[in-house]
Amino acid sequence: MENPIGEKVLELLDGTTFKGSIRENFALMNHYVVFDTQRAIYDLVDLGHVGSAKALLRVIFEANVKATWIYQCASEKQLEQLQKDAVKSTVNKKLFNLVRWLMMSRK
C-alpha cells in the first residue's frame, strides 16, 4: 500500500538523531506513536476497515495528550517516575489548566 505522506516523513527523518532532555525525549516518543498510528489508520481506511481505523483514533488522542502533558506539565519527580515506569496519578494545577484550556478552545 502506498502512503505518500508517511513515506515522505520517513524519508525526511531517515538518519536523523535527536539529543534532547529526558522531557523532550519522552514527549518525542509519544509523538512517534501518533505518527505510526496515523500510518496504520491510513492503511486501514485504504483497505476499507473504517471501524478498526476509528478505534485507533483514541490511541492518537491519548498519545498526543500524554506528549503534551510530559512536555508542558510533568514535574521533575513525575519524569523520574516515568523513567522507572511508575508514574503516580495525581492531578496537578498545570494539567488541570491545560485540560480546561483545551475544552474552552473547542467552543
ABEGO torsion letter per residue (X at the ends): XBBAAAAAAAAAABGBBBBBBAAAAAAAAAAAAAAAAAAAAAAAAAAGBAAAAAAAAAAAAAAAAAAAAAAAABBAAAAAAAAAGABBBBBBAAAAAAAAAAAAAAX
